[in-house]
Amino acid sequence: MTNEEPLVSAELLAIMQCPACAGELSERREKPALVCADCGRAYPIREGIPVMLVEEAEEPAS
Amino acid sequence: MEPDNLDVATEQAAVTRRYNRLASIYNLYDAPMEMMGTRKRRKRMVEKASGEVLEVGVGTGKNLAHYADGVHVVGIDVSTGMLQRARNQAKTVPVRTNILEADVQELPFEDNTFDTALATCVFCSVADPVQGLREVARVVRPDGRILLLEHVRPTNRILGWMADVASAVTRRVFGFRANRRTEENVAAAGLEIIDVSRHGIWREIVARPQGTG
């Protein structure tokens, strides 16, 4: 896998939102995750599977 | 609608743990139900799915082989153990799939996204089924379809009572309830039922987000 390859397909990311606040998500490559632009929660991507559970999300550093 | 004394989150966490434990033997454990006609009913429901499909409770991915050509399936489940199997299964089928860990009570999708939402034998294990069904209605397009195959609480008084008793056991051991009133929950969540086939305790329900399409 090259660094340019998306962690989650663009098609899938386009229909996704933060399960906690409905904010827009974007990829984080180091420590792979989908990060919410609004509430800052980071949803980990484990073994290629995005874990979109609010209780599993990293809370934003305040 | 449900005699829920347990806190919803606590119950959901317990269900997830049970399914993670069951993942390696799930298909074996499920085999007797499959032989009693569930497979045929599942296949019949899955074949109705079209377009962009959300499969809630994709589990080990048993339904993936039954989808019509050309659909795109987004499969979710709360159990990592089950999803790893679903992902392996996804590699063996022609339809395009994406697998995510997500909770139907808090779906990570935008409104009006899917043409079809499908769940087979799932809502008996969701802690707050009405909230789950509301979320499904939110992400399905107004002209989309919601397809549910569920076993429910028997309407016969004595059998219903037996299901209530059995449910105390099935809920703790397997994480599902034998006495869910899914049809009532579908209506309570504000979905419009278009068609129901009733076979014993089985319900094949076709619904849509209410007041639309």
Boltz contact constraints between the chains, C-beta under 6 A:
constraints:
  - contact:
      token1: [A, 12]
      token2: [B, 98]
      max_distance: 6.0
  - contact:
      token1: [A, 15]
      token2: [B, 109]
      max_distance: 6.0
  - contact:
      token1: [A, 15]
      token2: [B, 110]
      max_distance: 6.0
  - contact:
      token1: [A, 15]
      token2: [B, 113]
      max_distance: 6.0
  - contact:
      token1: [A, 16]
      token2: [B, 108]
      max_distance: 6.0
  - contact:
      token1: [A, 16]
      token2: [B, 109]
      max_distance: 6.0
  - contact:
      token1: [A, 17]
      token2: [B, 110]
      max_distance: 6.0
  - contact:
      token1: [A, 19]
      token2: [B, 106]
      max_distance: 6.0
  - contact:
      token1: [A, 19]
      token2: [B, 108]
      max_distance: 6.0
  - contact:
      token1: [A, 49]
      token2: [B, 83]
      max_distance: 6.0
  - contact:
      token1: [A, 49]
      token2: [B, 99]
      max_distance: 6.0
  - contact:
      token1: [A, 49]
      token2: [B, 101]
      max_distance: 6.0
  - contact:
      token1: [A, 50]
      token2: [B, 100]
      max_distance: 6.0
  - contact:
      token1: [A, 51]
      token2: [B, 101]
      max_distance: 6.0
  - contact:
      token1: [A, 52]
      token2: [B, 100]
      max_distance: 6.0
  - contact:
      token1: [A, 52]
      token2: [B, 102]
      max_distance: 6.0
  - contact:
      token1: [A, 52]
      token2: [B, 108]
      max_distance: 6.0
  - contact:
      token1: [A, 53]
      token2: [B, 103]
      max_distance: 6.0
